[in-house]
Amino acid sequence: MVCDAIATARARVKSTEVLKALSPEQIGEALRQYLIAQEGFQSVVVSSASNRAVMVRVKGAVSFEVTFYPQTGEVAVRSAWGVTFNRDKLAQVLAVWVGQVAGVAYQEKVAALLSQLGAVTSRSRTSGHHSALVLKLQV
Amino acid sequence: MDIEVVICQDGSIAFFTRSGNFVQGKAAIGNLIAALGEAGVEVDSVSPVEQHRHGPDETVWSFETQHDH
């Protein structure tokens, strides 16, 4: 007796496509919340948001401007004077943060589309920092 | 046809069928990926649909009918 065969396949979209799960305004808000909640900055505003670039301005003891490019996922940090903090490190952290927020939004977007293609009989999340969303679909 | 879909945050999606046979599963997965593409989830790469068998070790053997010369 042989058990039922199982068919499997793996697909992948580009990380820049995952970023599209967030609107420019949502990206700006994600950056703003991170800088306030995680880095402790108090005066943080989203100065502009478009598909080309999202700009966030921080004012305080250290003033700087963050520009996020949704089409490439790159982050640039420009300070008003001198280098008073590790701009490259901050840019890296911000890029990862936006990627994670976009990742969750992307999971929900794909799940919503799948629910239109079949009946969702089960939905769960794996544990861990980068949890996967697991759907059981009847098509 | 039941399909399990694992959606990761990095853009990877894995598909598993746990009912029917491989041919049916392959078609179902292919149709689902195509439907996602039409809905706006463009995949950059797709692995070939693979077949996996598993169960108790003693069940994987096949026997040919013996014959005398």
N, CA and C atoms of all chains as a GROMACS GRO file, in nm:
protein
  624
    1MET      N    1   0.085  -0.120   0.000
    1MET     CA    2   0.000   0.000   0.000
    1MET      C    3   0.088   0.124   0.000
    2VAL      N    4   0.059   0.219  -0.086
    2VAL     CA    5   0.136   0.342  -0.095
    2VAL      C    6   0.046   0.458  -0.057
    3CYS      N    7   0.094   0.551   0.026
    3CYS     CA    8   0.013   0.665   0.067
    3CYS      C    9  -0.014   0.758  -0.051
    4ASP      N   10  -0.115   0.844  -0.038
    4ASP     CA   11  -0.149   0.938  -0.144
    4ASP      C   12  -0.029   1.024  -0.177
    5ALA      N   13  -0.009   1.047  -0.307
    5ALA     CA   14   0.099   1.136  -0.349
    5ALA      C   15   0.062   1.278  -0.311
    6ILE      N   16   0.160   1.360  -0.287
    6ILE     CA   17   0.140   1.500  -0.255
    6ILE      C   18   0.210   1.585  -0.360
    7ALA      N   19   0.138   1.680  -0.414
    7ALA     CA   20   0.198   1.772  -0.511
    7ALA      C   21   0.238   1.900  -0.438
    8THR      N   22   0.356   1.950  -0.466
    8THR     CA   23   0.404   2.072  -0.401
    8THR      C   24   0.469   2.163  -0.503
    9ALA      N   25   0.464   2.290  -0.476
    9ALA     CA   26   0.532   2.390  -0.559
    9ALA      C   27   0.560   2.513  -0.475
   10ARG      N   28   0.662   2.587  -0.513
   10ARG     CA   29   0.696   2.710  -0.443
   10ARG      C   30   0.706   2.824  -0.543
   11ALA      N   31   0.647   2.936  -0.508
   11ALA     CA   32   0.653   3.054  -0.593
   11ALA      C   33   0.714   3.168  -0.512
   12ARG      N   34   0.766   3.266  -0.584
   12ARG     CA   35   0.826   3.380  -0.513
   12ARG      C   36   0.801   3.507  -0.592
   13VAL      N   37   0.766   3.613  -0.521
   13VAL     CA   38   0.756   3.745  -0.583
   13VAL      C   39   0.874   3.828  -0.536
   14LYS      N   40   0.905   3.930  -0.611
   14LYS     CA   41   1.017   4.017  -0.575
   14LYS      C   42   0.982   4.097  -0.449
   15SER      N   43   1.085   4.131  -0.371
   15SER     CA   44   1.062   4.208  -0.249
   15SER      C   45   1.000   4.344  -0.283
   16THR      N   46   1.032   4.398  -0.398
   16THR     CA   47   0.973   4.527  -0.436
   16THR      C   48   0.823   4.512  -0.462
   17GLU      N   49   0.782   4.394  -0.506
   17GLU     CA   50   0.640   4.370  -0.525
   17GLU      C   51   0.570   4.359  -0.388
   18VAL      N   52   0.639   4.301  -0.291
   18VAL     CA   53   0.583   4.292  -0.156
   18VAL      C   54   0.560   4.433  -0.100
   19LEU      N   55   0.655   4.523  -0.130
   19LEU     CA   56   0.642   4.661  -0.081
   19LEU      C   57   0.516   4.728  -0.134
   20LYS      N   58   0.470   4.683  -0.250
   20LYS     CA   59   0.351   4.745  -0.308
   20LYS      C   60   0.225   4.716  -0.229
   21ALA      N   61   0.234   4.625  -0.133
   21ALA     CA   62   0.119   4.598  -0.048
   21ALA      C   63   0.090   4.717   0.042
   22LEU      N   64   0.188   4.805   0.056
   22LEU     CA   65   0.170   4.926   0.134
   22LEU      C   66   0.158   5.046   0.041
   23SER      N   67   0.070   5.139   0.074
   23SER     CA   68   0.061   5.264  -0.001
   23SER      C   69   0.174   5.355   0.047
   24PRO      N   70   0.210   5.458  -0.030
   24PRO     CA   71   0.314   5.551   0.015
   24PRO      C   72   0.279   5.612   0.151
   25GLU      N   73   0.152   5.640   0.171
   25GLU     CA   74   0.110   5.698   0.299
   25GLU      C   75   0.131   5.598   0.413
   26GLN      N   76   0.103   5.472   0.388
   26GLN     CA   77   0.124   5.370   0.490
   26GLN      C   78   0.272   5.351   0.520
   27ILE      N   79   0.355   5.362   0.417
   27ILE     CA   80   0.500   5.353   0.438
   27ILE      C   81   0.547   5.468   0.525
   28GLY      N   82   0.499   5.588   0.495
   28GLY     CA   83   0.536   5.704   0.574
   28GLY      C   84   0.495   5.687   0.719
   29GLU      N   85   0.375   5.638   0.741
   29GLU     CA   86   0.326   5.618   0.876
   29GLU      C   87   0.407   5.510   0.948
   30ALA      N   88   0.446   5.405   0.876
   30ALA     CA   89   0.529   5.299   0.936
   30ALA      C   90   0.664   5.354   0.979
   31LEU      N   91   0.723   5.437   0.896
   31LEU     CA   92   0.851   5.499   0.930
   31LEU      C   93   0.835   5.591   1.050
   32ARG      N   94   0.730   5.670   1.048
   32ARG     CA   95   0.706   5.765   1.157
   32ARG      C   96   0.689   5.692   1.290
   33GLN      N   97   0.608   5.587   1.290
   33GLN     CA   98   0.582   5.512   1.413
   33GLN      C   99   0.710   5.444   1.464
   34TYR      N  100   0.791   5.393   1.372
   34TYR     CA  101   0.915   5.329   1.415
   34TYR      C  102   1.008   5.430   1.481
   35LEU      N  103   1.024   5.545   1.419
   35LEU     CA  104   1.118   5.644   1.472
   35LEU      C  105   1.072   5.696   1.608
   36ILE      N  106   0.942   5.704   1.628
   36ILE     CA  107   0.890   5.750   1.756
   36ILE      C  108   0.898   5.640   1.862
   37ALA      N  109   0.845   5.523   1.828
   37ALA     CA  110   0.832   5.416   1.926
   37ALA      C  111   0.964   5.345   1.957
   38GLN      N  112   1.046   5.326   1.856
   38GLN     CA  113   1.167   5.246   1.873
   38GLN      C  114   1.293   5.330   1.894
   39GLU      N  115   1.295   5.448   1.833
   39GLU     CA  116   1.415   5.530   1.843
   39GLU      C  117   1.400   5.648   1.938
   40GLY      N  118   1.274   5.675   1.980
   40GLY     CA  119   1.253   5.778   2.081
   40GLY      C  120   1.247   5.921   2.031
   41PHE      N  121   1.243   5.939   1.900
   41PHE     CA  122   1.231   6.075   1.849
   41PHE      C  123   1.089   6.126   1.871
   42GLN      N  124   1.077   6.255   1.898
   42GLN     CA  125   0.945   6.308   1.932
   42GLN      C  126   0.881   6.387   1.819
   43SER      N  127   0.961   6.461   1.746
   43SER     CA  128   0.903   6.540   1.637
   43SER      C  129   0.932   6.471   1.505
   44VAL      N  130   0.835   6.394   1.459
   44VAL     CA  131   0.852   6.318   1.335
   44VAL      C  132   0.730   6.342   1.248
   45VAL      N  133   0.751   6.392   1.129
   45VAL     CA  134   0.639   6.417   1.037
   45VAL      C  135   0.671   6.358   0.901
   46VAL      N  136   0.565   6.316   0.833
   46VAL     CA  137   0.580   6.269   0.696
   46VAL      C  138   0.565   6.392   0.606
   47SER      N  139   0.671   6.433   0.545
   47SER     CA  140   0.666   6.556   0.467
   47SER      C  141   0.610   6.535   0.327
   48SER      N  142   0.628   6.416   0.271
   48SER     CA  143   0.568   6.386   0.141
   48SER      C  144   0.566   6.236   0.119
   49ALA      N  145   0.472   6.191   0.038
   49ALA     CA  146   0.459   6.047   0.011
   49ALA      C  147   0.407   6.027  -0.131
   50SER      N  148   0.484   5.959  -0.211
   50SER     CA  149   0.441   5.926  -0.347
   50SER      C  150   0.499   5.790  -0.383
   51ASN      N  151   0.459   5.735  -0.496
   51ASN     CA  152   0.513   5.606  -0.538
   51ASN      C  153   0.663   5.616  -0.566
   52ARG      N  154   0.711   5.737  -0.592
   52ARG     CA  155   0.852   5.754  -0.622
   52ARG      C  156   0.936   5.764  -0.495
   53ALA      N  157   0.887   5.841  -0.396
   53ALA     CA  158   0.965   5.861  -0.274
   53ALA      C  159   0.875   5.899  -0.158
   54VAL      N  160   0.913   5.852  -0.039
   54VAL     CA  161   0.843   5.888   0.085
   54VAL      C  162   0.946   5.958   0.173
   55MET      N  163   0.914   6.080   0.216
   55MET     CA  164   1.010   6.157   0.295
   55MET      C  165   0.956   6.183   0.434
   56VAL      N  166   1.039   6.154   0.533
   56VAL     CA  167   1.003   6.174   0.674
   56VAL      C  168   1.108   6.265   0.736
   57ARG      N  169   1.062   6.365   0.809
   57ARG     CA  170   1.153   6.463   0.866
   57ARG      C  171   1.150   6.452   1.019
   58VAL      N  172   1.268   6.448   1.078
   58VAL     CA  173   1.281   6.440   1.223
   58VAL      C  174   1.349   6.567   1.273
   59LYS      N  175   1.289   6.627   1.375
   59LYS     CA  176   1.349   6.749   1.430
   59LYS      C  177   1.373   6.731   1.580
   60GLY      N  178   1.486   6.778   1.624
   60GLY     CA  179   1.518   6.767   1.766
   60GLY      C  180   1.664   6.794   1.788
   61ALA      N  181   1.718   6.731   1.890
   61ALA     CA  182   1.861   6.744   1.916
   61ALA      C  183   1.940   6.698   1.794
   62VAL      N  184   1.886   6.598   1.727
   62VAL     CA  185   1.942   6.553   1.600
   62VAL      C  186   1.832   6.566   1.495
   63SER      N  187   1.856   6.647   1.394
   63SER     CA  188   1.757   6.665   1.289
   63SER      C  189   1.805   6.597   1.162
   64PHE      N  190   1.716   6.522   1.103
   64PHE     CA  191   1.754   6.455   0.979
   64PHE      C  192   1.630   6.424   0.896
   65GLU      N  193   1.656   6.383   0.776
   65GLU     CA  194   1.547   6.353   0.682
   65GLU      C  195   1.569   6.212   0.627
   66VAL      N  196   1.462   6.134   0.628
   66VAL     CA  197   1.467   5.997   0.575
   66VAL      C  198   1.388   5.992   0.445
   67THR      N  199   1.447   5.938   0.342
   67THR     CA  200   1.376   5.920   0.215
   67THR      C  201   1.373   5.772   0.182
   68PHE      N  202   1.255   5.720   0.164
   68PHE     CA  203   1.236   5.580   0.129
   68PHE      C  204   1.186   5.573  -0.014
   69TYR      N  205   1.248   5.487  -0.094
   69TYR     CA  206   1.211   5.472  -0.236
   69TYR      C  207   1.135   5.341  -0.254
   70PRO      N  208   1.002   5.345  -0.261
   70PRO     CA  209   0.922   5.222  -0.267
   70PRO      C  210   0.954   5.132  -0.385
   71GLN      N  211   0.997   5.189  -0.495
   71GLN     CA  212   1.019   5.107  -0.615
   71GLN      C  213   1.144   5.022  -0.604
   72THR      N  214   1.238   5.063  -0.516
   72THR     CA  215   1.362   4.986  -0.500
   72THR      C  216   1.381   4.935  -0.357
   73GLY      N  217   1.310   4.992  -0.262
   73GLY     CA  218   1.328   4.953  -0.123
   73GLY      C  219   1.447   5.020  -0.056
   74GLU      N  220   1.511   5.112  -0.125
   74GLU     CA  221   1.630   5.177  -0.067
   74GLU      C  222   1.589   5.291   0.026
   75VAL      N  223   1.676   5.317   0.122
   75VAL     CA  224   1.654   5.423   0.221
   75VAL      C  225   1.775   5.513   0.225
   76ALA      N  226   1.751   5.645   0.225
   76ALA     CA  227   1.861   5.741   0.238
   76ALA      C  228   1.832   5.828   0.359
   77VAL      N  229   1.937   5.855   0.436
   77VAL     CA  230   1.924   5.940   0.555
   77VAL      C  231   2.015   6.060   0.537
   78ARG      N  232   1.961   6.180   0.549
   78ARG     CA  233   2.041   6.301   0.533
   78ARG      C  234   2.026   6.386   0.658
   79SER      N  235   2.136   6.422   0.719
   79SER     CA  236   2.130   6.503   0.840
   79SER      C  237   2.163   6.648   0.804
   80ALA      N  238   2.110   6.740   0.885
   80ALA     CA  239   2.128   6.882   0.857
   80ALA      C  240   2.272   6.925   0.876
   81TRP      N  241   2.337   6.868   0.974
   81TRP     CA  242   2.477   6.904   0.996
   81TRP      C  243   2.553   6.785   1.052
   82GLY      N  244   2.665   6.763   0.995
   82GLY     CA  245   2.759   6.662   1.042
   82GLY      C  246   2.698   6.523   1.054
   83VAL      N  247   2.775   6.433   1.095
   83VAL     CA  248   2.730   6.296   1.116
   83VAL      C  249   2.728   6.273   1.266
   84THR      N  250   2.608   6.285   1.325
   84THR     CA  251   2.598   6.270   1.469
   84THR      C  252   2.543   6.134   1.508
   85PHE      N  253   2.511   6.054   1.411
   85PHE     CA  254   2.464   5.918   1.438
   85PHE      C  255   2.497   5.833   1.317
   86ASN      N  256   2.478   5.704   1.330
   86ASN     CA  257   2.512   5.611   1.223
   86ASN      C  258   2.399   5.609   1.120
   87ARG      N  259   2.412   5.694   1.019
   87ARG     CA  260   2.306   5.705   0.920
   87ARG      C  261   2.285   5.575   0.842
   88ASP      N  262   2.393   5.510   0.807
   88ASP     CA  263   2.382   5.385   0.730
   88ASP      C  264   2.309   5.278   0.811
   89LYS      N  265   2.340   5.272   0.940
   89LYS     CA  266   2.274   5.172   1.023
   89LYS      C  267   2.126   5.202   1.034
   90LEU      N  268   2.093   5.331   1.053
   90LEU     CA  269   1.952   5.368   1.064
   90LEU      C  270   1.878   5.336   0.934
   91ALA      N  271   1.941   5.366   0.822
   91ALA     CA  272   1.879   5.337   0.692
   91ALA      C  273   1.852   5.188   0.678
   92GLN      N  274   1.948   5.107   0.720
   92GLN     CA  275   1.932   4.962   0.711
   92GLN      C  276   1.817   4.914   0.799
   93VAL      N  277   1.812   4.965   0.921
   93VAL     CA  278   1.707   4.924   1.014
   93VAL      C  279   1.570   4.965   0.961
   94LEU      N  280   1.561   5.086   0.908
   94LEU     CA  281   1.433   5.134   0.856
   94LEU      C  282   1.388   5.052   0.736
   95ALA      N  283   1.480   5.016   0.650
   95ALA     CA  284   1.446   4.934   0.534
   95ALA      C  285   1.391   4.799   0.578
   96VAL      N  286   1.455   4.739   0.678
   96VAL     CA  287   1.408   4.610   0.729
   96VAL      C  288   1.270   4.626   0.793
   97TRP      N  289   1.252   4.732   0.868
   97TRP     CA  290   1.124   4.756   0.935
   97TRP      C  291   1.011   4.768   0.833
   98VAL      N  292   1.030   4.852   0.731
   98VAL     CA  293   0.928   4.868   0.628
   98VAL      C  294   0.902   4.736   0.557
   99GLY      N  295   1.010   4.660   0.534
   99GLY     CA  296   0.994   4.530   0.470
   99GLY      C  297   0.906   4.437   0.552
  100GLN      N  298   0.924   4.440   0.684
  100GLN     CA  299   0.844   4.353   0.770
  100GLN      C  300   0.698   4.396   0.772
  101VAL      N  301   0.676   4.526   0.782
  101VAL     CA  302   0.538   4.577   0.781
  101VAL      C  303   0.472   4.544   0.648
  102ALA      N  304   0.546   4.564   0.541
  102ALA     CA  305   0.493   4.531   0.408
  102ALA      C  306   0.468   4.382   0.395
  103GLY      N  307   0.555   4.302   0.457
  103GLY     CA  308   0.540   4.157   0.450
  103GLY      C  309   0.409   4.111   0.510
  104VAL      N  310   0.373   4.168   0.623
  104VAL     CA  311   0.246   4.131   0.687
  104VAL      C  312   0.129   4.177   0.600
  105ALA      N  313   0.138   4.298   0.548
  105ALA     CA  314   0.032   4.350   0.461
  105ALA      C  315   0.020   4.264   0.335
  106TYR      N  316   0.132   4.220   0.283
  106TYR     CA  317   0.133   4.134   0.164
  106TYR      C  318   0.066   4.000   0.193
  107GLN      N  319   0.095   3.943   0.309
  107GLN     CA  320   0.031   3.817   0.347
  107GLN      C  321  -0.121   3.832   0.348
  108GLU      N  322  -0.167   3.941   0.407
  108GLU     CA  323  -0.312   3.963   0.415
  108GLU      C  324  -0.371   3.986   0.277
  109LYS      N  325  -0.296   4.052   0.190
  109LYS     CA  326  -0.344   4.077   0.054
  109LYS      C  327  -0.360   3.944  -0.022
  110VAL      N  328  -0.260   3.859  -0.014
  110VAL     CA  329  -0.266   3.728  -0.082
  110VAL      C  330  -0.377   3.643  -0.023
  111ALA      N  331  -0.392   3.647   0.110
  111ALA     CA  332  -0.498   3.569   0.175
  111ALA      C  333  -0.636   3.615   0.128
  112ALA      N  334  -0.652   3.744   0.115
  112ALA     CA  335  -0.782   3.797   0.069
  112ALA      C  336  -0.811   3.751  -0.074
  113LEU      N  337  -0.709   3.750  -0.158
  113LEU     CA  338  -0.728   3.705  -0.296
  113LEU      C  339  -0.760   3.556  -0.299
  114LEU      N  340  -0.690   3.479  -0.216
  114LEU     CA  341  -0.714   3.334  -0.213
  114LEU      C  342  -0.857   3.303  -0.167
  115SER      N  343  -0.908   3.385  -0.075
  115SER     CA  344  -1.044   3.361  -0.025
  115SER      C  345  -1.148   3.384  -0.135
  116GLN      N  346  -1.111   3.456  -0.239
  116GLN     CA  347  -1.201   3.477  -0.352
  116GLN      C  348  -1.189   3.364  -0.454
  117LEU      N  349  -1.079   3.288  -0.445
  117LEU     CA  350  -1.056   3.182  -0.542
  117LEU      C  351  -1.103   3.047  -0.491
  118GLY      N  352  -1.129   3.036  -0.362
  118GLY     CA  353  -1.174   2.910  -0.305
  118GLY      C  354  -1.225   2.932  -0.165
  119ALA      N  355  -1.278   2.826  -0.109
  119ALA     CA  356  -1.330   2.835   0.028
  119ALA      C  357  -1.218   2.811   0.128
  120VAL      N  358  -1.197   2.906   0.217
  120VAL     CA  359  -1.092   2.893   0.319
  120VAL      C  360  -1.147   2.809   0.434
  121THR      N  361  -1.091   2.692   0.455
  121THR     CA  362  -1.141   2.603   0.560
  121THR      C  363  -1.058   2.615   0.687
  122SER      N  364  -0.941   2.676   0.676
  122SER     CA  365  -0.857   2.692   0.794
  122SER      C  366  -0.761   2.807   0.773
  123ARG      N  367  -0.732   2.880   0.878
  123ARG     CA  368  -0.637   2.992   0.870
  123ARG      C  369  -0.560   2.996   1.001
  124SER      N  370  -0.426   3.002   0.991
  124SER     CA  371  -0.344   3.007   1.113
  124SER      C  372  -0.212   3.075   1.082
  125ARG      N  373  -0.140   3.111   1.188
  125ARG     CA  374  -0.008   3.173   1.173
  125ARG      C  375   0.094   3.089   1.248
  126THR      N  376   0.210   3.074   1.187
  126THR     CA  377   0.317   3.005   1.257
  126THR      C  378   0.379   3.102   1.356
  127SER      N  379   0.447   3.052   1.456
  127SER     CA  380   0.507   3.140   1.556
  127SER      C  381   0.642   3.190   1.506
  128GLY      N  382   0.694   3.289   1.570
  128GLY     CA  383   0.824   3.340   1.530
  128GLY      C  384   0.815   3.483   1.479
  129HIS      N  385   0.934   3.542   1.464
  129HIS     CA  386   0.941   3.681   1.425
  129HIS      C  387   0.884   3.703   1.284
  130HIS      N  388   0.916   3.616   1.193
  130HIS     CA  389   0.863   3.628   1.057
  130HIS      C  390   0.762   3.516   1.034
  131SER      N  391   0.650   3.527   1.102
  131SER     CA  392   0.553   3.417   1.098
  131SER      C  393   0.490   3.405   0.960
  132ALA      N  394   0.463   3.283   0.921
  132ALA     CA  395   0.397   3.255   0.794
  132ALA      C  396   0.247   3.243   0.817
  133LEU      N  397   0.171   3.282   0.718
  133LEU     CA  398   0.026   3.269   0.723
  133LEU      C  399  -0.011   3.144   0.646
  134VAL      N  400  -0.081   3.052   0.711
  134VAL     CA  401  -0.113   2.924   0.650
  134VAL      C  402  -0.263   2.916   0.626
  135LEU      N  403  -0.301   2.898   0.501
  135LEU     CA  404  -0.442   2.885   0.465
  135LEU      C  405  -0.466   2.746   0.408
  136LYS      N  406  -0.580   2.689   0.443
  136LYS     CA  407  -0.625   2.566   0.378
  136LYS      C  408  -0.743   2.604   0.292
  137LEU      N  409  -0.731   2.572   0.166
  137LEU     CA  410  -0.824   2.620   0.066
  137LEU      C  411  -0.891   2.503  -0.004
  138GLN      N  412  -1.018   2.513  -0.025
  138GLN     CA  413  -1.089   2.411  -0.104
  138GLN      C  414  -1.128   2.472  -0.237
  139VAL      N  415  -1.071   2.417  -0.345
  139VAL     CA  416  -1.099   2.473  -0.478
  139VAL      C  417  -1.175   2.372  -0.562
  140MET      N  418  -1.079   1.966  -0.428
  140MET     CA  419  -0.934   1.955  -0.406
  140MET      C  420  -0.896   2.050  -0.292
  141ASP      N  421  -0.825   1.994  -0.194
  141ASP     CA  422  -0.777   2.076  -0.081
  141ASP      C  423  -0.633   2.117  -0.107
  142ILE      N  424  -0.606   2.244  -0.093
  142ILE     CA  425  -0.470   2.297  -0.112
  142ILE      C  426  -0.431   2.375   0.012
  143GLU      N  427  -0.312   2.346   0.062
  143GLU     CA  428  -0.258   2.423   0.174
  143GLU      C  429  -0.161   2.525   0.117
  144VAL      N  430  -0.181   2.650   0.155
  144VAL     CA  431  -0.095   2.758   0.102
  144VAL      C  432  -0.024   2.824   0.220
  145VAL      N  433   0.108   2.828   0.213
  145VAL     CA  434   0.188   2.890   0.318
  145VAL      C  435   0.246   3.020   0.261
  146ILE      N  436   0.203   3.133   0.318
  146ILE     CA  437   0.242   3.264   0.267
  146ILE      C  438   0.345   3.324   0.362
  147CYS      N  439   0.466   3.347   0.312
  147CYS     CA  440   0.572   3.403   0.396
  147CYS      C  441   0.584   3.553   0.371
  148GLN      N  442   0.644   3.622   0.465
  148GLN     CA  443   0.652   3.767   0.456
  148GLN      C  444   0.754   3.814   0.353
  149ASP      N  445   0.841   3.726   0.312
  149ASP     CA  446   0.944   3.766   0.217
  149ASP      C  447   0.899   3.750   0.072
  150GLY      N  448   0.772   3.714   0.052
  150GLY     CA  449   0.722   3.704  -0.084
  150GLY      C  450   0.715   3.562  -0.137
  151SER      N  451   0.762   3.465  -0.059
  151SER     CA  452   0.755   3.327  -0.104
  151SER      C  453   0.621   3.265  -0.064
  152ILE      N  454   0.570   3.180  -0.151
  152ILE     CA  455   0.443   3.112  -0.127
  152ILE      C  456   0.463   2.964  -0.161
  153ALA      N  457   0.423   2.878  -0.070
  153ALA     CA  458   0.434   2.734  -0.094
  153ALA      C  459   0.295   2.673  -0.102
  154PHE      N  460   0.280   2.577  -0.193
  154PHE     CA  461   0.151   2.512  -0.216
  154PHE      C  462   0.165   2.362  -0.192
  155PHE      N  463   0.068   2.304  -0.124
  155PHE     CA  464   0.069   2.161  -0.098
  155PHE      C  465  -0.072   2.105  -0.119
  156THR      N  466  -0.082   1.998  -0.194
  156THR     CA  467  -0.211   1.930  -0.204
  156THR      C  468  -0.203   1.802  -0.123
  157ARG      N  469  -0.305   1.772  -0.051
  157ARG     CA  470  -0.304   1.654   0.036
  157ARG      C  471  -0.421   1.561   0.005
  158SER      N  472  -0.482   1.578  -0.112
  158SER     CA  473  -0.588   1.486  -0.152
  158SER      C  474  -0.576   1.463  -0.302
  159GLY      N  475  -0.648   1.364  -0.352
  159GLY     CA  476  -0.642   1.334  -0.495
  159GLY      C  477  -0.509   1.273  -0.534
  160ASN      N  478  -0.474   1.281  -0.660
  160ASN     CA  479  -0.346   1.228  -0.705
  160ASN      C  480  -0.257   1.342  -0.754
  161PHE      N  481  -0.137   1.305  -0.796
  161PHE     CA  482  -0.039   1.408  -0.833
  161PHE      C  483  -0.086   1.489  -0.953
  162VAL      N  484  -0.146   1.423  -1.051
  162VAL     CA  485  -0.190   1.495  -1.172
  162VAL      C  486  -0.295   1.599  -1.136
  163GLN      N  487  -0.388   1.558  -1.052
  163GLN     CA  488  -0.491   1.652  -1.009
  163GLN      C  489  -0.431   1.767  -0.927
  164GLY      N  490  -0.338   1.730  -0.839
  164GLY     CA  491  -0.275   1.830  -0.755
  164GLY      C  492  -0.195   1.930  -0.837
  165LYS      N  493  -0.122   1.878  -0.935
  165LYS     CA  494  -0.041   1.965  -1.021
  165LYS      C  495  -0.130   2.063  -1.095
  166ALA      N  496  -0.242   2.015  -1.147
  166ALA     CA  497  -0.333   2.104  -1.220
  166ALA      C  498  -0.393   2.208  -1.127
  167ALA      N  499  -0.432   2.165  -1.008
  167ALA     CA  500  -0.494   2.257  -0.913
  167ALA      C  501  -0.396   2.367  -0.871
  168ILE      N  502  -0.272   2.328  -0.844
  168ILE     CA  503  -0.172   2.428  -0.805
  168ILE      C  504  -0.144   2.523  -0.921
  169GLY      N  505  -0.130   2.468  -1.039
  169GLY     CA  506  -0.105   2.554  -1.156
  169GLY      C  507  -0.217   2.654  -1.179
  170ASN      N  508  -0.339   2.607  -1.165
  170ASN     CA  509  -0.455   2.696  -1.182
  170ASN      C  510  -0.457   2.804  -1.077
  171LEU      N  511  -0.420   2.768  -0.954
  171LEU     CA  512  -0.422   2.865  -0.845
  171LEU      C  513  -0.315   2.972  -0.866
  172ILE      N  514  -0.198   2.931  -0.908
  172ILE     CA  515  -0.090   3.029  -0.934
  172ILE      C  516  -0.130   3.122  -1.048
  173ALA      N  517  -0.191   3.067  -1.150
  173ALA     CA  518  -0.235   3.150  -1.264
  173ALA      C  519  -0.342   3.248  -1.219
  174ALA      N  520  -0.433   3.201  -1.135
  174ALA     CA  521  -0.541   3.289  -1.088
  174ALA      C  522  -0.484   3.401  -1.002
  175LEU      N  523  -0.384   3.371  -0.919
  175LEU     CA  524  -0.320   3.475  -0.838
  175LEU      C  525  -0.252   3.577  -0.928
  176GLY      N  526  -0.191   3.529  -1.035
  176GLY     CA  527  -0.126   3.620  -1.128
  176GLY      C  528  -0.226   3.715  -1.193
  177GLU      N  529  -0.340   3.662  -1.231
  177GLU     CA  530  -0.444   3.746  -1.291
  177GLU      C  531  -0.501   3.845  -1.191
  178ALA      N  532  -0.494   3.809  -1.064
  178ALA     CA  533  -0.548   3.897  -0.959
  178ALA      C  534  -0.445   4.000  -0.914
  179GLY      N  535  -0.324   3.994  -0.970
  179GLY     CA  536  -0.225   4.097  -0.938
  179GLY      C  537  -0.105   4.050  -0.859
  180VAL      N  538  -0.100   3.924  -0.820
  180VAL     CA  539   0.016   3.872  -0.748
  180VAL      C  540   0.109   3.809  -0.851
  181GLU      N  541   0.199   3.888  -0.904
  181GLU     CA  542   0.289   3.841  -1.007
  181GLU      C  543   0.408   3.768  -0.943
  182VAL      N  544   0.425   3.643  -0.978
  182VAL     CA  545   0.536   3.568  -0.921
  182VAL      C  546   0.658   3.582  -1.010
  183ASP      N  547   0.773   3.592  -0.946
  183ASP     CA  548   0.898   3.608  -1.018
  183ASP      C  549   0.954   3.473  -1.058
  184SER      N  550   0.934   3.375  -0.977
  184SER     CA  551   0.983   3.241  -1.010
  184SER      C  552   0.889   3.138  -0.951
  185VAL      N  553   0.875   3.027  -1.020
  185VAL     CA  554   0.790   2.918  -0.974
  185VAL      C  555   0.866   2.788  -0.991
  186SER      N  556   0.874   2.709  -0.887
  186SER     CA  557   0.942   2.580  -0.898
  186SER      C  558   0.852   2.482  -0.971
  187PRO      N  559   0.908   2.380  -1.034
  187PRO     CA  560   0.824   2.276  -1.094
  187PRO      C  561   0.741   2.210  -0.985
  188VAL      N  562   0.619   2.171  -1.020
  188VAL     CA  563   0.537   2.100  -0.922
  188VAL      C  564   0.600   1.964  -0.900
  189GLU      N  565   0.627   1.933  -0.774
  189GLU     CA  566   0.694   1.809  -0.741
  189GLU      C  567   0.598   1.713  -0.674
  190GLN      N  568   0.637   1.586  -0.683
  190GLN     CA  569   0.557   1.482  -0.621
  190GLN      C  570   0.633   1.425  -0.503
  191HIS      N  571   0.565   1.407  -0.393
  191HIS     CA  572   0.628   1.348  -0.277
  191HIS      C  573   0.543   1.232  -0.228
  192ARG      N  574   0.608   1.125  -0.190
  192ARG     CA  575   0.537   1.011  -0.131
  192ARG      C  576   0.599   0.985   0.004
  193HIS      N  577   0.518   0.954   0.100
  193HIS     CA  578   0.574   0.913   0.228
  193HIS      C  579   0.474   0.826   0.302
  194GLY      N  580   0.524   0.745   0.387
  194GLY     CA  581   0.442   0.652   0.463
  194GLY      C  582   0.534   0.554   0.532
  195PRO      N  583   0.482   0.449   0.591
  195PRO     CA  584   0.567   0.350   0.658
  195PRO      C  585   0.666   0.290   0.560
  196ASP      N  586   0.788   0.268   0.604
  196ASP     CA  587   0.892   0.220   0.512
  196ASP      C  588   0.851   0.094   0.440
  197GLU      N  589   0.780   0.005   0.510
  197GLU     CA  590   0.750  -0.125   0.448
  197GLU      C  591   0.649  -0.114   0.336
  198THR      N  592   0.590   0.003   0.315
  198THR     CA  593   0.491   0.015   0.210
  198THR      C  594   0.548   0.067   0.079
  199VAL      N  595   0.678   0.101   0.073
  199VAL     CA  596   0.729   0.163  -0.048
  199VAL      C  597   0.780   0.062  -0.149
  200TRP      N  598   0.785  -0.066  -0.117
  200TRP     CA  599   0.838  -0.166  -0.210
  200TRP      C  600   0.733  -0.209  -0.310
  201SER      N  601   0.775  -0.236  -0.430
  201SER     CA  602   0.687  -0.292  -0.531
  201SER      C  603   0.745  -0.427  -0.574
  202PHE      N  604   0.662  -0.520  -0.608
  202PHE     CA  605   0.708  -0.655  -0.642
  202PHE      C  606   0.662  -0.693  -0.781
  203GLU      N  607   0.755  -0.748  -0.859
  203GLU     CA  608   0.719  -0.801  -0.989
  203GLU      C  609   0.677  -0.946  -0.972
  204THR      N  610   0.588  -0.990  -1.056
  204THR     CA  611   0.544  -1.129  -1.051
  204THR      C  612   0.659  -1.223  -1.088
  205GLN      N  613   0.687  -1.320  -1.004
  205GLN     CA  614   0.798  -1.412  -1.035
  205GLN      C  615   0.754  -1.512  -1.140
  206HIS      N  616   0.849  -1.554  -1.219
  206HIS     CA  617   0.816  -1.656  -1.317
  206HIS      C  618   0.933  -1.754  -1.330
  207ASP      N  619   0.903  -1.876  -1.368
  207ASP     CA  620   1.003  -1.981  -1.379
  207ASP      C  621   1.054  -1.990  -1.522
  208HIS      N  622   1.185  -2.019  -1.531
  208HIS     CA  623   1.240  -2.041  -1.664
  208HIS      C  624   1.249  -2.190  -1.690
   0.00000   0.00000   0.00000
